[in-house]
Amino acid sequence: MLRTFSTLLLLGISMSGQITTTTAPNVFKDSELAAYPQFGTKDYFRRILRRETPKFELQGPVKLQDYVSGDKLELSLKAYLELALNNNTDIQIQRLVLEIPKNAITRSYSIFDPQFVGRFSSTRVKTITTDALAGASTLSSLAQPLTLNWQQTAPTGTQYTINYSASKNSTNSAFANLNPAYGSNLNLSFNQPLLRGRDLQVVRAPITLAKSRLRANEYGFQDQLQQLLTNAENAYWDVIGARENLKVQEQALALADTSLKRAQRELELGALPALEIFQPQAVYARAEILVTQARYRLAQTEDALRRQMGIDLDPELRKLAISLTESVLPPTDNTPFDKEGLVANALRVRPDLMVQRQQIDIDDINLKVTSDSLRPDFSFFGNYSSQGRGGPTLRRQTIFNPDGTTSPISSVIPGGFGDAADQMWGFGFPIIGGGIQLRLPIKDRNAAANYADAVVTKRLDQLRIRTVEQNVRLDVLTAINQVENSRASVDLAKIAADLAQKRVEADQKRYELGTITLFFLLDSQNALTQAQSDLVTQSVQYRRNQLTLYRRLGTLLTERGITTN
């Protein structure tokens, strides 16, 4: 009974297995899809036998209602970036693509997955006999073999196989002593590499490579995320720049309107020649054109902003006006840059450079694998088998009667499959074998070429790292110079705008005193509009250059308080 229970336990262990489940990211609603069933659970057979088509439903934009105030959407830069992180389709695509190398790690462990194969067959054979020793004029036999096979590669590189076979054979032959005859066999075999494939790092190379590629993809995701956030933040400053430029043009239109009305009044009073009225009219018309263009430019940038944070996906919220709370003027920070320190930090944290450095780790693994393939294939193998036979024993008085007929059965000794199992677990009829095998390739050009390719690839990647490091230094220094240039440009634009304002005020007084003509007043007003527009342009450009600097330093996510999991 104990041996029978041991047999069933062995079969149960052989048929058990582990299945790793993967959770889909939150870009989809997949609540209707349960995890793939594990063997032994109540719905295992129901799930694996029923063909299912996965159904995914894209989620709509989230967290938008948190920033709705009345009939408009109020957004600081931090709130806007939060919405972009949650709703930007391009960011969600990059986040979802990262799941593929994660699944590759699960796939890499398949080299250690056990494989179970069970087979049962039943064969009936009837043959016409040609001699009396066949035991029957028409020989009929029934064979019913069962085989259970478990094969697996251990983490040490050892390949082992557990094979159990049972059979039942029945026949109408008069010479059969066991009818039906039961057989039970248990075979254990293994193969252990001693040279090629012996290094555990080589055995686990697929897993290590998958993990290393995941790290490279994570660095790549951070680099892509910084680029996408740069685009999103630039869209934010585009709206602010367009909004402030519209204010400047509206102020210019108001000045032009005031000047035109004054000129028309002076014309009516005869203080202004008729030919002088065309200039203020032309200035007013051009101011109206610029205001119209600025409004359409603002609407265009707002549409791009809605796309960045997914508001365009909501039919109701995309109708709301957008109010951005950040000031266009940059903070007054004239702290000098530590250029070498910033370059050193960028060389340490830039994601694109980390991707290239991670490639060296992949190259080292490939070098180990290709170098190991040059070794002779020397292995040690062995096997152990235990067998048993059983079944009802048929006893006859003799083989043939005097008249040539077969002798009848005199007695039957009961027996069955239990006898075969007892003999097998008694290990009384073992088969033990073992040996060594050497496969020595006299010339393996394929392995040699693969190793040479791995060496060249690592050298190329080292040179690529040097190229990226040089580019990083140049990028950082260029971005610093652009920020410093923007600082000076903003300061100068402030001075120019202040002087242009004072000039307009002075020309206004001089025009009222009659010391200058209307032409000079309009010219100073145009200069004020241009100076204010330049201040807006330089302020927005400073924000852009500062953003570019963070991007070149690789610290944009840190500066914006964003972490990646």
RODO-2510 file (C-alpha; in nm, 4 decimals, decimal comma):
residues 565
     n   res          X          Y          Z
     1     m     0,0000     0,0000     0,0000
     2     l     0,2856     0,2351     0,0874
     3     r     0,4568     0,1657    -0,2442
     4     t     0,1338     0,2256    -0,4357
     5     f     0,0928     0,5584    -0,2537
     6     s     0,4540     0,6451    -0,3386
     7     t     0,3817     0,5747    -0,7053
     8     l     0,0806     0,8079    -0,7033
     9     l     0,2849     1,0763    -0,5227
    10     l     0,5555     1,0539    -0,7877
    11     l     0,2966     1,0987    -1,0612
    12     g     0,1453     1,3969    -0,8801
    13     i     0,4836     1,5679    -0,8484
    14     s     0,5580     1,5017    -1,2132
    15     m     0,2317     1,6607    -1,3260
    16     s     0,2583     1,9719    -1,1086
    17     g     0,4045     2,2957    -1,2493
    18     q     0,4239     2,6673    -1,1827
    19     i     0,2844     2,9370    -1,4145
    20     t     0,3839     3,2987    -1,3604
    21     t     0,1111     3,5556    -1,4192
    22     t     0,1660     3,9025    -1,5556
    23     t    -0,0511     4,2042    -1,4672
    24     a    -0,1382     4,4412    -1,7488
    25     p    -0,0688     4,8141    -1,6969
    26     n    -0,3442     5,0571    -1,6093
    27     v    -0,3770     5,1855    -1,9638
    28     f    -0,6295     4,9066    -2,0173
    29     k    -0,9330     4,7890    -1,8277
    30     d    -0,8855     4,4149    -1,8057
    31     s    -1,0898     4,3291    -1,4980
    32     e    -1,2843     4,0740    -1,6987
    33     l    -0,9668     3,8741    -1,7639
    34     a    -0,8479     3,6663    -1,4709
    35     a    -0,4920     3,5462    -1,4366
    36     y    -0,4043     3,2388    -1,6364
    37     p    -0,5091     2,9379    -1,4241
    38     q    -0,2508     2,7387    -1,2350
    39     f    -0,2544     2,3634    -1,2475
    40     g    -0,4561     2,2177    -0,9637
    41     t    -0,7032     2,5059    -0,9300
    42     k    -1,0733     2,4414    -0,9709
    43     d    -1,1083     2,6311    -1,2999
    44     y    -0,7880     2,5028    -1,4611
    45     f    -0,9417     2,2621    -1,7099
    46     r    -1,2379     2,4906    -1,7783
    47     r    -1,0088     2,7814    -1,8686
    48     i    -0,7538     2,5920    -2,0768
    49     l    -1,0162     2,4045    -2,2755
    50     r    -1,2232     2,7132    -2,3537
    51     r    -1,0795     2,9422    -2,6163
    52     e    -1,0952     3,3041    -2,5029
    53     t    -1,0307     3,6220    -2,6999
    54     p    -0,8786     3,8941    -2,4815
    55     k    -1,0851     4,2101    -2,4741
    56     f    -0,9305     4,5391    -2,3730
    57     e    -1,1004     4,8710    -2,3203
    58     l    -0,8947     5,1874    -2,3298
    59     q    -0,9367     5,4085    -2,0256
    60     g    -1,0368     5,7697    -2,0623
    61     p    -0,8385     6,0651    -1,9227
    62     v    -0,8165     6,0801    -1,5443
    63     k    -0,7812     6,3527    -1,2770
    64     l    -0,9086     6,6269    -1,5080
    65     q    -1,2031     6,7143    -1,2852
    66     d    -0,9623     6,7934    -0,9998
    67     y    -0,8516     7,1107    -1,1767
    68     v    -1,1842     7,2393    -1,3084
    69     s    -1,2746     7,5756    -1,1550
    70     g    -1,6073     7,7084    -1,2779
    71     d    -1,6014     7,7226    -1,6547
    72     k    -1,2248     7,6936    -1,6961
    73     l    -0,9359     7,4639    -1,6251
    74     e    -0,6726     7,6171    -1,3935
    75     l    -0,3305     7,4583    -1,4282
    76     s    -0,0001     7,5240    -1,2671
    77     l     0,3062     7,3685    -1,4298
    78     k     0,3118     7,0912    -1,1699
    79     a    -0,0586     7,0104    -1,2180
    80     y    -0,0203     7,0152    -1,5950
    81     l     0,2741     6,7733    -1,5868
    82     e     0,0768     6,5423    -1,3582
    83     l    -0,2073     6,5325    -1,6100
    84     a     0,0389     6,4746    -1,8922
    85     l     0,1989     6,1826    -1,7070
    86     n    -0,1397     6,0214    -1,6500
    87     n    -0,3098     6,0927    -1,9814
    88     n    -0,0508     6,1538    -2,2513
    89     t    -0,0927     5,8749    -2,5044
    90     d     0,2730     5,8770    -2,6094
    91     i     0,3864     5,8337    -2,2488
    92     q     0,1397     5,5490    -2,1999
    93     i     0,2755     5,3808    -2,5115
    94     q     0,6318     5,3991    -2,3798
    95     r     0,5176     5,2704    -2,0401
    96     l     0,3366     4,9779    -2,1971
    97     v     0,6251     4,8909    -2,4298
    98     l     0,8377     4,8464    -2,1162
    99     e     0,6243     4,5449    -2,0249
   100     i     0,7721     4,3448    -2,3137
   101     p     1,1270     4,3205    -2,1706
   102     k     0,9696     4,2404    -1,8328
   103     n     0,7920     3,9471    -1,9924
   104     a     1,1223     3,8486    -2,1518
   105     i     1,2612     3,7794    -1,8033
   106     t     0,9755     3,5394    -1,7361
   107     r     1,0405     3,3814    -2,0749
   108     s     1,4126     3,3413    -1,9990
   109     y     1,3362     3,1185    -1,7004
   110     s     1,1769     2,8723    -1,9397
   111     i     1,5151     2,7014    -1,9796
   112     f     1,4499     2,5516    -1,6350
   113     d     1,0833     2,4744    -1,6928
   114     p     1,0000     2,1070    -1,6523
   115     q     0,8326     1,9244    -1,9352
   116     f     0,5829     1,6508    -1,8612
   117     v     0,4576     1,4127    -2,1293
   118     g     0,2002     1,1421    -2,0645
   119     r     0,1042     0,8872    -2,3265
   120     f    -0,1383     0,5971    -2,3279
   121     s    -0,2283     0,3758    -2,6235
   122     s    -0,4225     0,0580    -2,6886
   123     t    -0,3412    -0,1731    -2,9804
   124     r    -0,5213    -0,4934    -3,0804
   125     v    -0,3346    -0,7258    -3,3202
   126     k    -0,4663    -1,0434    -3,4847
   127     t    -0,2324    -1,2582    -3,6941
   128     i    -0,2549    -1,5922    -3,8726
   129     t     0,0036    -1,8293    -3,7245
   130     t     0,2239    -2,0574    -3,9370
   131     d     0,3541    -2,2975    -3,6702
   132     a     0,2261    -2,4786    -3,3645
   133     l     0,4586    -2,2896    -3,1292
   134     a     0,2558    -1,9723    -3,1732
   135     g     0,0086    -2,1070    -2,9200
   136     a    -0,3049    -2,0459    -3,1284
   137     s    -0,4242    -2,0872    -3,4849
   138     t    -0,5191    -1,7176    -3,4912
   139     l    -0,3036    -1,5216    -3,2478
   140     s    -0,4789    -1,2278    -3,0865
   141     s    -0,2925    -0,9867    -2,8589
   142     l    -0,3820    -0,6603    -2,6846
   143     a    -0,1094    -0,4109    -2,5788
   144     q    -0,1923    -0,1125    -2,3543
   145     p     0,1226     0,0838    -2,2608
   146     l     0,1315     0,3949    -2,0411
   147     t     0,4346     0,6258    -2,0267
   148     l     0,4898     0,9285    -1,7993
   149     n     0,7974     1,1359    -1,8675
   150     w     0,9377     1,4306    -1,6691
   151     q     1,2368     1,6184    -1,8118
   152     q     1,4055     1,9281    -1,6729
   153     t     1,7306     2,1231    -1,6683
   154     a     1,8424     2,2122    -1,3171
   155     p     1,9922     2,5553    -1,2358
   156     t     2,3309     2,3797    -1,2112
   157     g     2,3111     2,2794    -1,5776
   158     t     2,2302     1,9179    -1,4995
   159     q     1,9730     1,7630    -1,7295
   160     y     1,7714     1,4872    -1,5692
   161     t     1,4819     1,2722    -1,6779
   162     i     1,2347     1,0677    -1,4751
   163     n     1,0464     0,8162    -1,6828
   164     y     0,7786     0,5808    -1,5604
   165     s     0,6133     0,3243    -1,7840
   166     a     0,3415     0,0714    -1,7188
   167     s     0,1984    -0,1818    -1,9613
   168     k    -0,0704    -0,4442    -1,9893
   169     n    -0,0431    -0,7186    -2,2518
   170     s    -0,2971    -0,9936    -2,3025
   171     t    -0,2984    -1,2741    -2,5611
   172     n    -0,4772    -1,5974    -2,6511
   173     s    -0,1487    -1,7844    -2,6866
   174     a    -0,1501    -2,1170    -2,4990
   175     f     0,2121    -2,0636    -2,4013
   176     a     0,1614    -1,7399    -2,2078
   177     n     0,2487    -1,7853    -1,8403
   178     l     0,1226    -1,4377    -1,7388
   179     n    -0,2015    -1,3420    -1,9012
   180     p    -0,2649    -1,0550    -1,8870
   181     a     0,0970    -0,9557    -1,8157
   182     y     0,1624    -0,6293    -1,6330
   183     g     0,4886    -0,4389    -1,6431
   184     s     0,6103    -0,1476    -1,4296
   185     n     0,9368     0,0354    -1,4950
   186     l     1,1003     0,3403    -1,3363
   187     n     1,4025     0,4993    -1,5036
   188     l     1,6176     0,7860    -1,3741
   189     s     1,8859     0,9389    -1,5966
   190     f     2,1015     1,2497    -1,5912
   191     n     2,3662     1,4305    -1,7921
   192     q     2,6134     1,6700    -1,6285
   193     p     2,8367     1,8955    -1,8440
   194     l     3,1947     1,9097    -1,7192
   195     l     3,3457     2,1669    -1,9577
   196     r     3,1107     2,3363    -2,2022
   197     g     2,7980     2,4533    -2,0227
   198     r     2,9446     2,3919    -1,6776
   199     d     2,9825     2,7596    -1,5796
   200     l     2,6701     2,8683    -1,3925
   201     q     2,6947     3,2176    -1,5448
   202     v     2,6747     3,0599    -1,8889
   203     v     2,3864     2,8342    -1,7883
   204     r     2,1915     3,1322    -1,6562
   205     a     2,3010     3,3655    -1,9363
   206     p     1,9497     3,3967    -2,0892
   207     i     1,8151     3,5173    -1,7543
   208     t     2,1039     3,7573    -1,6970
   209     l     2,0717     3,8925    -2,0501
   210     a     1,6972     3,9469    -2,0093
   211     k     1,7509     4,1356    -1,6820
   212     s     2,0296     4,3429    -1,8329
   213     r     1,8148     4,4278    -2,1347
   214     l     1,5324     4,5287    -1,9008
   215     r     1,7662     4,7714    -1,7233
   216     a     1,8717     4,9116    -2,0614
   217     n     1,5054     4,9510    -2,1595
   218     e     1,4313     5,1213    -1,8276
   219     y     1,7076     5,3737    -1,8960
   220     g     1,5695     5,4134    -2,2458
   221     f     1,2223     5,4686    -2,0998
   222     q     1,3582     5,7424    -1,8725
   223     d     1,5247     5,9069    -2,1717
   224     q     1,2049     5,8883    -2,3768
   225     l     1,0020     6,0137    -2,0816
   226     q     1,2283     6,3162    -2,0447
   227     q     1,1931     6,3900    -2,4154
   228     l     0,8137     6,3586    -2,4009
   229     l     0,7960     6,5768    -2,0893
   230     t     1,0190     6,8324    -2,2609
   231     n     0,7740     6,8438    -2,5510
   232     a     0,4815     6,8696    -2,3091
   233     e     0,6382     7,1521    -2,1079
   234     n     0,7343     7,3380    -2,4245
   235     a     0,3669     7,3225    -2,5207
   236     y     0,2855     7,4815    -2,1815
   237     w     0,5247     7,7700    -2,2420
   238     d     0,3974     7,8034    -2,6001
   239     v     0,0531     7,8821    -2,4592
   240     i     0,1923     8,1292    -2,2070
   241     g     0,4005     8,2977    -2,4751
   242     a     0,1011     8,3176    -2,7086
   243     r    -0,1163     8,4507    -2,4252
   244     e     0,1303     8,7239    -2,3294
   245     n     0,1902     8,8149    -2,6909
   246     l    -0,1860     8,8552    -2,7354
   247     k    -0,1869     9,0954    -2,4381
   248     v     0,0963     9,2940    -2,5938
   249     q    -0,0853     9,3169    -2,9270
   250     e    -0,4098     9,4171    -2,7555
   251     q    -0,2218     9,6949    -2,5728
   252     a    -0,0724     9,8036    -2,9041
   253     l    -0,4221     9,8057    -3,0558
   254     a    -0,5455    10,0198    -2,7672
   255     l    -0,2612    10,2698    -2,8214
   256     a    -0,3275    10,2714    -3,1951
   257     d    -0,6981    10,3285    -3,1325
   258     t    -0,6248    10,6183    -2,8985
   259     s    -0,3861    10,7748    -3,1497
   260     l    -0,6340    10,7294    -3,4352
   261     k    -0,9186    10,8898    -3,2412
   262     r    -0,6962    11,1820    -3,1448
   263     a    -0,5824    11,2240    -3,5044
   264     q    -0,9440    11,2157    -3,6265
   265     r    -1,0375    11,4784    -3,3662
   266     e    -0,7476    11,6990    -3,4700
   267     l    -0,8462    11,6528    -3,8338
   268     e    -1,1993    11,7655    -3,7544
   269     l    -1,0632    12,0732    -3,5734
   270     g    -0,8285    12,1499    -3,8636
   271     a    -0,5154    12,1016    -3,6559
   272     l    -0,4021    11,8076    -3,8677
   273     p    -0,3578    11,8005    -4,2458
   274     a    -0,5808    11,5536    -4,4275
   275     l    -0,2856    11,3626    -4,5674
   276     e    -0,1571    11,2812    -4,2149
   277     i    -0,4636    11,0735    -4,1207
   278     f    -0,3588    10,7750    -4,3301
   279     q    -0,0635    10,6799    -4,1121
   280     p    -0,2610    10,6314    -3,7859
   281     q    -0,5295    10,4486    -3,9833
   282     a    -0,2687    10,2117    -4,1312
   283     v    -0,1128    10,1575    -3,7876
   284     y    -0,4534    10,0752    -3,6408
   285     a    -0,5361     9,8336    -3,9243
   286     r    -0,2052     9,6535    -3,8832
   287     a    -0,2596     9,6334    -3,5054
   288     e    -0,5975     9,4711    -3,5684
   289     i    -0,4335     9,2144    -3,7978
   290     l    -0,1675     9,1322    -3,5369
   291     v    -0,4318     9,0888    -3,2653
   292     t    -0,6284     8,8512    -3,4862
   293     q    -0,3169     8,6493    -3,5655
   294     a    -0,2238     8,6374    -3,1971
   295     r    -0,5682     8,5042    -3,1042
   296     y    -0,5518     8,2259    -3,3608
   297     r    -0,1973     8,1462    -3,2511
   298     l    -0,3190     8,1172    -2,8912
   299     a    -0,6052     7,8890    -2,9956
   300     q    -0,3633     7,6700    -3,1892
   301     t    -0,1222     7,6333    -2,8974
   302     e    -0,4098     7,5594    -2,6579
   303     d    -0,5272     7,2766    -2,8837
   304     a    -0,1753     7,1315    -2,8764
   305     l    -0,1763     7,1660    -2,4969
   306     r    -0,5060     6,9783    -2,4701
   307     r    -0,3610     6,6963    -2,6735
   308     q    -0,0599     6,6689    -2,4402
   309     m    -0,2757     6,6053    -2,1329
   310     g    -0,5553     6,4093    -2,3013
   311     i    -0,8332     6,6656    -2,2633
   312     d    -0,9098     6,6312    -2,6329
   313     l    -1,0423     6,2814    -2,5547
   314     d    -1,3220     6,4224    -2,3352
   315     p    -1,6020     6,5900    -2,5377
   316     e    -1,7087     6,8092    -2,2446
   317     l    -1,3800     6,9139    -2,0872
   318     r    -1,2139     7,0042    -2,4158
   319     k    -1,4630     7,2919    -2,4475
   320     l    -1,3355     7,4566    -2,1269
   321     a    -1,1053     7,7544    -2,1383
   322     i    -0,7536     7,6985    -2,0095
   323     s    -0,5975     7,9238    -1,7461
   324     l    -0,2250     7,8769    -1,6849
   325     t    -0,1011     8,0192    -1,3567
   326     e     0,2745     8,0321    -1,4209
   327     s     0,4326     8,3734    -1,4771
   328     v     0,6055     8,4395    -1,8050
   329     l     0,8915     8,6262    -1,6386
   330     p     1,1662     8,3908    -1,5197
   331     p     1,3044     8,4042    -1,1648
   332     t     1,5978     8,6371    -1,1133
   333     d     1,8723     8,3825    -1,0600
   334     n     2,2172     8,4874    -1,1734
   335     t     2,4130     8,2200    -0,9892
   336     p     2,7106     8,1204    -1,2070
   337     f     2,7175     7,7618    -1,3324
   338     d     2,9776     7,5086    -1,2259
   339     k     3,0283     7,3793    -1,5781
   340     e     3,2665     7,0949    -1,5000
   341     g     3,0552     6,9827    -1,2062
   342     l     2,7406     6,9794    -1,4189
   343     v     2,9182     6,7896    -1,6952
   344     a     3,0443     6,5314    -1,4459
   345     n     2,6944     6,4871    -1,3040
   346     a     2,5472     6,4506    -1,6531
   347     l     2,8063     6,1832    -1,7352
   348     r     2,6876     5,9991    -1,4267
   349     v     2,3086     6,0127    -1,4672
   350     r     2,2248     6,0731    -1,8357
   351     p     1,9855     5,7870    -1,9319
   352     d     2,1065     5,7616    -2,2918
   353     l     2,4629     5,7175    -2,1653
   354     m     2,3440     5,4596    -1,9118
   355     v     2,1870     5,2651    -2,1986
   356     q     2,5221     5,2466    -2,3747
   357     r     2,7014     5,1446    -2,0567
   358     q     2,4444     4,8757    -1,9930
   359     q     2,5235     4,7419    -2,3383
   360     i     2,8769     4,6663    -2,2155
   361     d     2,7284     4,4380    -1,9521
   362     i     2,5358     4,2581    -2,2265
   363     d     2,8555     4,2316    -2,4299
   364     d     3,0391     4,0723    -2,1363
   365     i     2,7690     3,8091    -2,1041
   366     n     2,7840     3,7354    -2,4756
   367     l     3,1629     3,7045    -2,4520
   368     k     3,1285     3,4435    -2,1787
   369     v     2,8701     3,2472    -2,3756
   370     t     3,0640     3,2537    -2,7028
   371     s     3,3906     3,1736    -2,5240
   372     d     3,2265     2,8772    -2,3520
   373     s     3,1074     2,7444    -2,6882
   374     l     3,4745     2,7024    -2,7902
   375     r     3,5306     2,4428    -2,5197
   376     p     3,5053     2,0690    -2,5852
   377     d     3,1709     1,9138    -2,4991
   378     f     3,2729     1,6806    -2,2150
   379     s     2,9961     1,5414    -1,9975
   380     f     2,9196     1,2715    -1,7454
   381     f     2,5976     1,0723    -1,7723
   382     g     2,4270     0,7947    -1,5824
   383     n     2,1002     0,6104    -1,5500
   384     y     1,9234     0,3818    -1,3076
   385     s     1,6212     0,1649    -1,3840
   386     s     1,4030    -0,0597    -1,1763
   387     q     1,1465    -0,2949    -1,3270
   388     g     0,8776    -0,5344    -1,2224
   389     r     0,6439    -0,7866    -1,3787
   390     g     0,3130    -0,9216    -1,2592
   391     g    -0,0192    -1,0737    -1,3550
   392     p    -0,2243    -1,3929    -1,3158
   393     t     0,0074    -1,6994    -1,3509
   394     l    -0,1380    -1,9796    -1,5641
   395     r    -0,0185    -2,3325    -1,4804
   396     r    -0,0663    -2,6337    -1,7143
   397     q     0,0108    -3,0001    -1,6652
   398     t     0,2206    -3,0134    -1,9784
   399     i     0,2674    -2,8192    -2,2963
   400     f     0,0942    -3,0599    -2,5393
   401     n    -0,1479    -3,3493    -2,4865
   402     p    -0,0657    -3,6838    -2,6550
   403     d    -0,3123    -3,6042    -2,9303
   404     g    -0,1301    -3,2793    -3,0126
   405     t    -0,3763    -3,0404    -2,8528
   406     t    -0,2724    -2,7831    -2,5918
   407     s    -0,2833    -2,8853    -2,2318
   408     p    -0,5656    -2,7301    -2,0292
   409     i    -0,4959    -2,4873    -1,7431
   410     s    -0,4577    -2,6761    -1,4161
   411     s    -0,4473    -2,3758    -1,1803
   412     v    -0,4338    -1,9955    -1,1770
   413     i    -0,2229    -1,8042    -0,9254
   414     p    -0,3849    -1,4631    -0,8761
   415     g    -0,1752    -1,1573    -0,9554
   416     g    -0,1978    -0,8113    -1,1042
   417     f    -0,0418    -0,4669    -1,1402
   418     g     0,0365    -0,4488    -0,7681
   419     d     0,2897    -0,7296    -0,8098
   420     a     0,4682    -0,5367    -1,0838
   421     a     0,4740    -0,2174    -0,8718
   422     d     0,6050    -0,4082    -0,5682
   423     q     0,8871    -0,5567    -0,7720
   424     m     0,9736    -0,2157    -0,9158
   425     w     0,9866    -0,0439    -0,5756
   426     g     1,1710    -0,3427    -0,4323
   427     f     1,4601    -0,2592    -0,6666
   428     g     1,5350    -0,6269    -0,7040
   429     f     1,5879    -0,6092    -1,0800
   430     p     1,7917    -0,2906    -1,1358
   431     i     1,9723    -0,1647    -1,4424
   432     i     2,2616     0,0668    -1,3593
   433     g     2,4716     0,2436    -1,6193
   434     g     2,6954     0,5456    -1,6639
   435     g     2,9838     0,6873    -1,8563
   436     i     3,1508     0,9893    -2,0023
   437     q     3,1203     1,1490    -2,3430
   438     l     3,3645     1,3759    -2,5230
   439     r     3,2651     1,5658    -2,8337
   440     l     3,5715     1,7452    -2,9604
   441     p     3,5160     1,9677    -3,2647
   442     i     3,8384     1,9606    -3,4644
   443     k     3,7518     2,2949    -3,6227
   444     d     3,4500     2,5034    -3,5200
   445     r     3,4472     2,8081    -3,7416
   446     n     3,0964     2,9055    -3,6389
   447     a     3,1892     2,9283    -3,2699
   448     a     3,5141     3,1092    -3,3522
   449     a     3,3308     3,3643    -3,5669
   450     n     3,0677     3,4186    -3,2950
   451     y     3,3414     3,4840    -3,0386
   452     a     3,5194     3,7243    -3,2757
   453     d     3,1910     3,9095    -3,3334
   454     a     3,1380     3,9400    -2,9582
   455     v     3,4868     4,0912    -2,9164
   456     v     3,4312     4,3400    -3,1998
   457     t     3,0873     4,4319    -3,0664
   458     k     3,2278     4,5173    -2,7251
   459     r     3,4983     4,7343    -2,8807
   460     l     3,2370     4,9146    -3,0893
   461     d     3,0188     4,9741    -2,7824
   462     q     3,3170     5,1150    -2,5930
   463     l     3,3806     5,3596    -2,8761
   464     r     3,0106     5,4461    -2,8843
   465     i     3,0255     5,5251    -2,5129
   466     r     3,3175     5,7595    -2,5781
   467     t     3,1184     5,9277    -2,8559
   468     v     2,8143     5,9711    -2,6325
   469     e     3,0312     6,1101    -2,3513
   470     q     3,1782     6,3666    -2,5895
   471     n     2,8317     6,4588    -2,7090
   472     v     2,7074     6,4862    -2,3506
   473     r     2,9852     6,7309    -2,2651
   474     l     2,9107     6,9396    -2,5733
   475     d     2,5355     6,9283    -2,5108
   476     v     2,5711     7,0451    -2,1509
   477     l     2,8138     7,3256    -2,2320
   478     t     2,5926     7,4420    -2,5196
   479     a     2,2818     7,4346    -2,2993
   480     i     2,4625     7,6313    -2,0261
   481     n     2,5706     7,8951    -2,2774
   482     q     2,2140     7,9205    -2,4053
   483     v     2,0774     7,9704    -2,0527
   484     e     2,3408     8,2337    -1,9774
   485     n     2,2605     8,4033    -2,3074
   486     s     1,8897     8,3984    -2,2189
   487     r     1,9606     8,5489    -1,8769
   488     a     2,1441     8,8403    -2,0356
   489     s     1,8820     8,8735    -2,3099
   490     v     1,5960     8,8882    -2,0569
   491     d     1,7760     9,1538    -1,8539
   492     l     1,8416     9,3588    -2,1654
   493     a     1,4833     9,3106    -2,2853
   494     k     1,3565     9,4415    -1,9510
   495     i     1,5735     9,7510    -1,9862
   496     a     1,4643     9,8000    -2,3468
   497     a     1,0965     9,7676    -2,2563
   498     d     1,1355    10,0148    -1,9698
   499     l     1,3134    10,2644    -2,1917
   500     a     1,0539    10,2186    -2,4657
   501     q     0,7784    10,2911    -2,2131
   502     k     0,9556    10,6058    -2,0961
   503     r     1,0075    10,7127    -2,4577
   504     v     0,6341    10,6758    -2,5302
   505     e     0,5479    10,8826    -2,2243
   506     a     0,8010    11,1510    -2,3236
   507     d     0,6860    11,1577    -2,6876
   508     q     0,3280    11,1817    -2,5710
   509     k     0,4089    11,4975    -2,3769
   510     r     0,6175    11,6395    -2,6627
   511     y     0,3370    11,5695    -2,9087
   512     e     0,0903    11,7481    -2,6831
   513     l     0,3304    12,0442    -2,6714
   514     g     0,3597    12,0347    -3,0494
   515     t     0,7348    11,9774    -3,0639
   516     i     0,7028    11,6497    -3,2619
   517     t     0,4632    11,5197    -3,5219
   518     l     0,2284    11,2234    -3,5009
   519     f     0,4745    11,0148    -3,7013
   520     f     0,7292    11,0132    -3,4199
   521     l     0,4647    10,9291    -3,1571
   522     l     0,3441    10,6319    -3,3583
   523     d     0,7021    10,5208    -3,4134
   524     s     0,7711    10,5209    -3,0390
   525     q     0,4499    10,3270    -2,9760
   526     n     0,5551    10,0652    -3,2304
   527     a     0,8963    10,0473    -3,0627
   528     l     0,7228     9,9875    -2,7266
   529     t     0,5144     9,7058    -2,8720
   530     q     0,8237     9,5493    -3,0234
   531     a     1,0169     9,5803    -2,6953
   532     q     0,7360     9,4223    -2,4961
   533     s     0,7068     9,1432    -2,7527
   534     d     1,0835     9,0873    -2,7335
   535     l     1,0603     9,0633    -2,3551
   536     v     0,7915     8,7950    -2,3841
   537     t     0,9932     8,6081    -2,6474
   538     q     1,3156     8,6194    -2,4462
   539     s     1,1355     8,5165    -2,1255
   540     v     0,9756     8,2156    -2,2921
   541     q     1,3063     8,1325    -2,4593
   542     y     1,4742     8,1387    -2,1185
   543     r     1,2212     7,8838    -1,9933
   544     r     1,2894     7,6701    -2,2991
   545     n     1,6654     7,6891    -2,2600
   546     q     1,6413     7,6084    -1,8905
   547     l     1,4257     7,3093    -1,9778
   548     t     1,6796     7,2038    -2,2393
   549     l     1,9558     7,2288    -1,9783
   550     y     1,7687     6,9978    -1,7418
   551     r     1,7154     6,7613    -2,0337
   552     r     2,0848     6,7660    -2,1269
   553     l     2,1849     6,7137    -1,7639
   554     g     1,9467     6,4194    -1,7340
   555     t     1,7868     6,5722    -1,4231
   556     l     1,4526     6,6836    -1,5675
   557     l     1,2550     6,4189    -1,3786
   558     t     1,4284     6,5120    -1,0525
   559     e     1,3742     6,8842    -1,1071
   560     r     1,0051     6,8253    -1,1692
   561     g     0,9660     6,5836    -0,8758
   562     i     0,8874     6,2832    -1,0959
   563     t     0,9939     5,9288    -1,0126
   564     t     0,9699     5,6191    -1,2289
   565     n     0,8905     5,2730    -1,0973
***
